[in-house]
Amino acid sequence: MKARVHVMLKNGVLDPQGEAVRHALGALGFDGVNGVRQGKVIELDLADGTTKGDVTAMCEKLLANTVIESFTVEMS
C-alpha cells in the first residue's frame, strides 16, 4: 500500500521560497504568475494494514509542522 502526503504552508504564512520562484519566473519572462506557494510531497510505502489514521498520526508527529503547515493524505 502507498500513501502520498501533500504538505503546504497555511494561508497567511509567508512563503519566501514561493516568492523567490515567482520572482525568478518573472525574470525569465513569465509575467502571468501572480503568486507561488511551494510545498512538499512525501510518498510512503506502507505495510498492509496501515490505516489513513496511522499516516495522519505520522504527519502530526513528524512529517508536518502543524502550527504553520497543513497536509492532505491520499491512500492507494
Contact map, one row per residue, 1 for C-alpha under 8 A:
1110000000000000000000000000000000000000000011110000000000000000000000000011
1111000000000000000000000000000000000000001111000000000000000000000000000011
1111100000000000000000000000000000000000001111000000001000000000000000001111
0111110000000000000000000000000000000000111100000000000000000000000000001110
0011111000000000000000000000000000000000111000000000000000000000000000111100
0001111100000000000000000000000000000011110000000000000000000000000000111000
0000111110000000000000000000000000000011100000000000000000000001000011110000
0000011111000000000000000000000000001111000000000000000000000000000011100000
0000001111101010000000000000000000001110000000000000000000000000000111000000
0000000111111000000000000000000000000000000000000000000000000000000111000000
0000000011111000000000000000000000000000000000000000000000000000000000000000
0000000001111100000000000000000000000000000000000000000000000000000000000000
0000000011111110000000000000000000000000000000000000000000000000000100000000
0000000000011111000000000000000000000000000000000000000000000000000000000000
0000000010001111111000000000000000001100000000000000000000000000000000000000
0000000000000111111100000000000000000000000000000000000000000000000000000000
0000000000000011111110000000000000001100000000000000000000000000000000000000
0000000000000011111111000000000000111100000000000000000000000000000000000000
0000000000000011111111100000000000111000000000000000000000000000000000000000
0000000000000001111111110000000000000000000000000000000000000000000000000000
0000000000000000111111111000000000010000000000000000000000000000000000000000
0000000000000000011111111100000011110000000000000000000000000000000000000000
0000000000000000001111111110000000000000000000000000000000000000000000000000
0000000000000000000111111111000000000000000000000000000000000000000000000000
0000000000000000000011111111111010000000000000000000000000000000000000000000
0000000000000000000001111111111110000000000000000000000000000000000000000000
0000000000000000000000111111110000000000000000000000000000000000000000000000
0000000000000000000000011111110000000000000000000000000000000000000000000000
0000000000000000000000001111111000000000000000000000000000000000000000000000
0000000000000000000000001111111110000000000000000000000000000000000000000000
0000000000000000000000001100111111000000000000000000000000000000000000000000
0000000000000000000000000100011111000000000000000000000000000000000000000000
0000000000000000000001001100011111110000000000000000000000000000000000000000
0000000000000000000001000000001111110000000000000000000000000000000000000000
0000000000000000011001000000000011111000000000000000000000000000000000000000
0000000000000000011011000000000011111100000000000000000000000000000000000000
0000000110000010111000000000000000111110000000000000000000000000000000000000
0000000110000010110000000000000000011111000000000000000000000000000000000000
0000011110000000000000000000000000001111100000000000000000000000000000000000
0000011100000000000000000000000000000111110000000000000000000000000000000000
0001111000000000000000000000000000000011111000000000000000000000000000000000
0001110000000000000000000000000000000001111100000000000000000000000000000000
0111100000000000000000000000000000000000111110000000000000000000000000000000
0111000000000000000000000000000000000000011111000000000000000000000000000000
1110000000000000000000000000000000000000001111100000000000000000000000000000
1110000000000000000000000000000000000000000111110100000000000000000000000000
1000000000000000000000000000000000000000000011111100000000000000000000000000
1000000000000000000000000000000000000000000001111100000000000000000000000000
0000000000000000000000000000000000000000000000111110000000000000000000000000
0000000000000000000000000000000000000000000001111111011000000000000000000000
0000000000000000000000000000000000000000000000001111111000000000000000000000
0000000000000000000000000000000000000000000000000111111100000000000000001010
0000000000000000000000000000000000000000000000000011111110000000000000000000
0000000000000000000000000000000000000000000000000111111111000000000000000000
0010000000000000000000000000000000000000000000000111111111100000000000001000
0000000000000000000000000000000000000000000000000001111111110000000000001000
0000000000000000000000000000000000000000000000000000111111111000000000000000
0000000000000000000000000000000000000000000000000000011111111110000000000000
0000000000000000000000000000000000000000000000000000001111111111000000100000
0000000000000000000000000000000000000000000000000000000111111111110000000000
0000000000000000000000000000000000000000000000000000000011111111000000000000
0000000000000000000000000000000000000000000000000000000001111111100000000000
0000000000000000000000000000000000000000000000000000000001111111100000000000
0000001000000000000000000000000000000000000000000000000000111111110011100000
0000000000000000000000000000000000000000000000000000000000010111111111000000
0000000000000000000000000000000000000000000000000000000000010001111111000000
0000000000000000000000000000000000000000000000000000000000000000111110000000
0000000011001000000000000000000000000000000000000000000000000000111111000000
0000001111000000000000000000000000000000000000000000000000000001111111100000
0000001111000000000000000000000000000000000000000000000000000001110111110000
0000111100000000000000000000000000000000000000000000000000100001000011111000
0000111000000000000000000000000000000000000000000000000000000000000001111100
0011110000000000000000000000000000000000000000000001001100000000000000111110
0011100000000000000000000000000000000000000000000000000000000000000000011111
1111000000000000000000000000000000000000000000000001000000000000000000001111
1110000000000000000000000000000000000000000000000000000000000000000000000111
